[in-house]
């Protein structure tokens, strides 16, 4: 479903509901500079990208995007990433972060310092050039002016898009918030155009009013303003929005096992008992001829040993008869040998 936006013209075309009761509480808090899902919009590479759970689902290369601001974080937040930025690297959470730009968040496993003011990453020159390695940002919850039904989007504004004096109509966020209030508008009742500064080296946004929501948009707009998503978007970190897993080095430490448990575990893992393997029975194998060696691939032939015959026990009564036979045999052999000797001569 598409909606018509009332364009900005002279003051006569400003709807009554835009200025009804003057600037809202949110707008007044923004005019003073502030105190202290989920889907998001990224401005990487000077392109507006719609990100859902870390995946890019759509992008706008027009150089501008029209939104209705639903909520803005009261406090600035800080994030510190170790190492230089690599757009091709796998997404990872920051090393340290703060929700109020004063102290590290409670869920930071290893804070860089007890407070942001005492942090070495919050000193000029700790980043590239004169910049600070720990960057200050401000989160907003917005809805696409052309499609309120797409829901709430988070956008995190870098410091360059928040601070500064601006140049005429080119206003950074804080200047823009004060301007809206000075016109007796409510920030959530105007259509805000975000567009890139063409002269900036890094992606930097300016803001301006380009219209007002039509009466037909109000029911859905009010629903989004009261939604939990609009509240959550200004408090949740970008890496949480993208559901980036926390790496091991950022996980909370786990109590180590006792020495006895470690030794026990080492014995279980490292020390392995050797199983006793029964030795194969010894067998006698027939010797093969050289000609048959190449053709023999089967199992060895097992030859059963014949049992040795036990010596026959001879009774004493038979000794005389046996001796008589042996004497006759010996006498016969002697006669043969004598004949052979004579022939050889």
C-alpha positions as CSV (number, residue, x, y, z in Angstrom):
1,X,0.0,0.0,0.0
2,X,1.4,3.4,-1.0
3,X,0.8,6.7,0.6
4,X,0.8,10.3,-0.6
5,X,3.0,12.7,1.1
6,X,2.1,16.4,1.6
7,X,5.0,18.3,0.0
8,X,6.7,21.2,1.9
9,X,5.6,24.5,0.5
10,X,4.6,27.7,2.2
11,X,3.4,27.6,5.8
12,X,-0.3,27.4,4.7
13,X,-0.1,23.7,3.7
14,X,1.2,22.5,7.1
15,X,-1.5,20.2,8.5
16,X,-2.9,21.1,11.9
17,X,-1.9,17.8,13.4
18,X,1.8,18.6,12.7
19,X,1.8,21.6,14.9
20,X,-1.2,20.8,17.1
21,X,0.4,20.9,20.6
22,X,3.8,22.2,19.6
23,X,7.0,20.0,19.7
24,X,6.6,16.6,21.3
25,X,8.5,15.5,24.4
26,X,10.9,13.6,22.1
27,X,11.5,16.7,19.9
28,X,12.1,18.9,22.9
29,X,14.6,16.5,24.3
30,X,16.4,16.4,21.0
31,X,16.5,20.2,20.8
32,X,18.5,20.3,24.0
33,X,21.0,18.0,22.6
34,X,19.8,14.9,24.4
35,X,20.7,13.6,27.8
36,X,22.9,11.4,28.4
37,X,14.6,-7.4,15.1
38,X,15.3,-6.3,13.9
39,X,16.0,-4.5,10.6
40,X,18.5,-1.7,10.0
41,X,19.7,0.7,7.4
42,X,23.4,0.8,6.6
43,X,25.1,3.6,4.7
44,X,28.2,1.7,3.8
45,X,29.7,2.8,0.5
46,X,27.4,5.8,0.2
47,X,24.4,3.5,-0.5
48,X,21.3,3.0,1.7
49,X,21.1,-0.7,2.4
50,X,18.3,-2.5,4.1
51,X,19.8,-5.2,6.3
52,X,17.8,-8.0,7.9
53,X,19.7,-10.4,10.3
54,X,23.0,-9.4,8.7
55,X,21.8,-10.0,5.1
56,X,21.3,-7.2,2.6
57,X,17.8,-7.5,1.2
58,X,17.5,-4.2,-0.7
59,X,19.5,-1.0,-1.5
60,X,18.8,2.5,-2.6
61,X,21.4,4.2,-4.9
62,X,19.5,7.5,-5.3
63,X,21.7,9.2,-2.7
64,X,18.8,10.0,-0.4
65,X,16.1,8.2,1.5
66,X,12.8,9.6,3.0
67,X,11.9,8.4,6.4
68,X,9.8,9.3,9.4
69,X,11.8,9.3,12.6
70,X,10.1,7.2,15.3
71,X,12.6,7.3,18.1
72,X,16.1,8.6,18.9
73,X,18.4,7.3,21.6
74,X,18.8,9.9,24.4
75,X,22.4,9.0,24.9
76,X,25.3,8.7,22.4
77,X,26.8,5.2,22.2
78,X,30.4,4.2,21.6
79,X,31.9,1.2,19.8
80,X,35.6,0.2,19.5
81,X,36.7,-2.4,16.9
82,X,40.2,-3.8,16.9
83,X,42.2,-3.6,13.8
84,X,41.6,-1.7,10.6
85,X,38.2,-1.9,8.8
86,X,38.0,-4.5,6.1
87,X,34.7,-4.5,4.2
88,X,35.4,-8.1,2.9
89,X,36.0,-9.5,6.3
90,X,33.5,-11.6,8.2
91,X,31.2,-9.6,10.5
92,X,32.3,-9.5,14.1
93,X,31.2,-7.7,17.2
94,X,33.2,-4.8,18.6
95,X,36.0,-5.3,21.2
96,X,34.3,-2.9,23.6
97,X,31.1,-0.8,23.6
98,X,29.1,1.6,25.7
99,X,25.4,2.4,25.7
100,X,25.7,5.9,27.3
101,X,29.3,6.9,26.2
102,X,30.3,7.0,29.8
103,X,31.0,3.4,30.9
104,X,31.4,0.1,29.1
105,X,28.2,-1.9,28.7
106,X,27.6,-4.5,31.4
107,X,27.8,-7.4,28.9
108,X,31.3,-6.4,27.6
109,X,33.4,-9.4,28.6
110,X,36.7,-7.5,28.9
111,X,36.2,-3.7,29.1
112,X,39.1,-1.6,27.8
113,X,38.8,0.7,30.8
114,X,36.6,1.4,33.8
115,X,35.1,4.5,32.1
116,X,35.1,5.9,28.6
117,X,36.9,9.1,29.8
118,X,39.8,6.9,31.1
119,X,39.9,4.7,28.0
120,X,43.1,4.9,25.8
121,X,40.9,4.3,22.8
122,X,39.0,7.5,23.5
123,X,42.0,9.8,22.9
124,X,42.6,11.8,19.8
125,X,45.2,10.0,17.6
126,X,44.3,6.6,18.8
127,X,42.5,6.1,15.5
128,X,43.4,7.1,12.0
129,X,45.0,10.5,11.9
130,X,43.6,12.7,14.7
131,X,40.5,10.6,15.1
132,X,39.6,8.4,18.1
133,X,39.7,4.6,17.8
134,X,36.4,4.4,19.8
135,X,33.7,6.0,17.7
136,X,30.7,7.9,19.1
137,X,27.4,7.3,17.4
138,X,23.7,7.9,17.8
139,X,20.9,5.4,17.0
140,X,17.5,6.2,15.5
141,X,14.4,4.2,14.8
142,X,12.8,5.1,11.5
143,X,10.0,4.0,9.1
144,X,10.2,4.3,5.4
145,X,7.9,7.2,4.4
146,X,6.9,5.4,1.2
147,X,6.1,2.1,3.0
148,X,5.1,2.3,6.6
149,X,4.0,-1.4,6.5
150,X,7.6,-2.5,6.1
151,X,8.0,-1.8,9.8
152,X,10.7,-0.3,12.0
153,X,14.4,0.1,10.9
154,X,17.4,1.0,13.0
155,X,20.0,3.4,11.7
156,X,23.2,4.2,13.5
157,X,24.5,7.7,12.7
158,X,28.3,8.2,12.8
159,X,29.6,11.2,14.6
160,X,30.2,13.2,11.5
161,X,26.5,12.8,10.7
162,X,25.5,13.9,14.2
163,X,27.8,16.8,15.2
164,X,28.9,20.0,13.4
165,X,27.3,23.3,12.3
166,X,26.2,22.3,8.9
167,X,26.1,24.6,5.9
168,X,22.9,26.4,5.3
169,X,20.3,23.8,4.4
170,X,22.8,21.0,4.8
171,X,22.2,20.1,8.5
172,X,23.8,17.3,10.5
173,X,21.4,15.4,12.9
174,X,21.6,17.6,16.0
175,X,21.3,20.8,14.0
176,X,18.3,19.3,12.2
177,X,16.6,18.3,15.4
178,X,16.8,21.9,16.7
179,X,15.6,23.3,13.4
180,X,12.5,21.0,13.5
181,X,11.7,22.2,17.0
182,X,12.2,25.8,16.1
183,X,9.5,25.4,13.4
184,X,7.1,24.2,16.0
185,X,7.1,20.7,14.4
186,X,7.2,17.3,16.0
187,X,10.0,15.2,14.6
188,X,7.7,12.2,14.3
189,X,5.2,14.2,12.3
190,X,7.5,15.3,9.4
191,X,9.0,13.4,6.5
192,X,12.8,13.6,6.9
193,X,15.1,13.2,3.9
194,X,18.5,11.7,4.7
195,X,21.1,12.4,2.0
196,X,24.8,12.0,1.5
197,X,27.4,14.7,1.7
198,X,29.2,14.5,-1.6
199,X,32.2,16.3,-0.4
200,X,32.9,14.0,2.6
201,X,35.6,11.3,2.3
202,X,33.5,8.8,4.4
203,X,29.7,8.3,4.3
204,X,28.2,11.3,6.0
205,X,24.5,12.3,6.1
206,X,22.6,15.5,6.1
207,X,18.9,16.0,7.0
208,X,16.1,18.1,5.8
209,X,12.2,18.3,5.9
210,X,10.6,17.3,2.6
211,X,7.0,16.8,3.6
212,X,4.4,15.7,6.2
213,X,2.5,12.4,6.5
214,X,-1.0,12.4,5.1
215,X,-4.0,11.8,7.4
216,X,-4.3,8.2,6.0
217,X,-0.8,7.4,7.3
218,X,-1.5,8.4,10.9
219,X,-3.1,5.1,12.2
220,X,-0.2,3.0,11.0
221,X,2.3,5.7,12.1
222,X,0.9,5.8,15.6
223,X,1.1,2.0,15.8
224,X,4.8,2.1,14.9
225,X,5.5,4.9,17.4
226,X,4.0,2.8,20.2
227,X,5.7,-0.4,19.1
228,X,8.4,-2.3,21.1
229,X,10.5,-2.4,18.0
230,X,10.8,1.4,18.0
231,X,12.0,1.3,21.6
232,X,14.3,-1.6,21.1
233,X,16.0,-0.2,17.9
234,X,17.6,2.7,19.8
235,X,19.1,0.4,22.5
236,X,20.3,-2.7,20.7
237,X,23.8,-2.9,19.2
238,X,24.3,-3.3,15.5
239,X,26.1,-6.6,15.9
240,X,23.1,-7.8,18.0
241,X,20.7,-6.6,15.3
242,X,22.6,-8.6,12.7
243,X,22.8,-11.6,15.0
244,X,26.6,-11.8,14.8
245,X,27.9,-14.5,17.0
246,X,30.2,-13.5,19.8
247,X,33.7,-15.0,19.1
248,X,35.4,-17.2,21.7
249,X,37.8,-14.4,22.8
250,X,34.8,-12.3,23.8
251,X,32.9,-15.0,25.7
252,X,32.8,-14.8,29.4
253,X,35.6,-16.9,31.1
254,X,34.6,-20.3,32.3
255,X,36.1,-21.8,35.5
256,X,38.9,-24.1,34.7
257,X,39.0,-27.7,35.9
258,X,41.1,-28.7,38.9
259,X,44.5,-30.2,38.5
260,X,43.1,-33.6,39.4
261,X,40.4,-33.4,36.8
262,X,42.9,-32.3,34.2
263,X,45.1,-35.2,34.9
264,X,42.2,-37.6,34.9
265,X,41.1,-36.2,31.5
266,X,44.6,-36.5,30.1
267,X,44.8,-40.1,31.1
268,X,41.5,-40.9,29.4
269,X,42.3,-39.0,26.3
270,X,46.0,-39.7,25.9
271,X,46.7,-43.0,27.6
272,X,45.2,-46.0,25.7
273,X,45.5,-49.5,26.9
274,X,46.7,-52.0,24.2
275,X,44.4,-54.9,23.6
276,X,45.9,-58.3,23.8
277,X,45.8,-60.0,20.4
278,X,46.1,-63.8,20.2
279,X,49.1,-64.9,18.2
280,X,48.2,-66.9,15.0
281,X,48.9,-70.6,15.3
282,X,52.2,-71.8,13.8
283,X,51.7,-73.9,10.6
284,X,54.0,-75.7,8.3
285,X,53.8,-74.8,4.7
286,X,54.8,-76.9,1.8
287,X,57.7,-75.6,-0.2
288,X,56.7,-74.6,-3.7
289,X,58.7,-75.0,-6.9
290,X,60.1,-71.8,-8.4
291,X,57.9,-72.3,-11.4
292,X,54.8,-72.3,-9.3
293,X,55.7,-69.3,-7.1
294,X,54.0,-66.7,-9.2
295,X,50.8,-68.6,-9.4
296,X,50.5,-69.3,-5.7
297,X,48.1,-66.7,-4.1
298,X,46.0,-69.0,-2.0
299,X,46.1,-69.8,1.7
300,X,49.1,-71.9,2.8
301,X,48.6,-75.6,2.9
302,X,48.6,-76.9,6.4
303,X,50.2,-80.3,6.7
304,X,49.3,-82.3,9.7
305,X,52.3,-83.9,11.4
306,X,52.0,-87.7,11.7
307,X,52.4,-88.9,15.2
308,X,55.6,-90.8,15.8
309,X,55.2,-94.5,16.4
310,X,55.9,-95.5,19.9
311,X,58.7,-98.0,20.3
312,X,57.4,-101.6,20.7
313,X,58.2,-103.0,24.1
314,X,60.1,-106.3,23.8
315,X,59.8,-108.9,26.5
316,X,62.9,-110.5,28.0
317,X,61.9,-113.9,26.8
318,X,62.2,-112.8,23.1
319,X,65.8,-111.5,23.5
320,X,67.5,-114.9,22.5
321,X,65.3,-115.2,19.3
322,X,66.1,-111.6,18.2
323,X,69.8,-112.0,18.8
324,X,69.8,-115.2,16.7
325,X,68.1,-113.3,13.8
326,X,70.6,-110.5,13.9
327,X,73.5,-112.9,13.9
328,X,72.3,-114.7,10.8
329,X,71.6,-111.3,9.0
330,X,75.1,-110.1,9.8
331,X,76.7,-113.4,8.6
332,X,74.8,-113.1,5.3
333,X,76.0,-109.5,4.7
334,X,79.6,-110.5,5.3
335,X,79.4,-113.2,2.5
336,X,78.1,-110.6,0.0
337,X,80.8,-108.1,0.8
338,X,83.5,-110.6,0.2
339,X,82.1,-111.4,-3.3
340,X,82.0,-107.7,-4.3
341,X,85.6,-107.2,-3.2
342,X,86.7,-109.9,-5.4
343,X,85.0,-108.5,-8.5
344,X,86.6,-105.1,-8.0
345,X,90.0,-106.6,-8.0
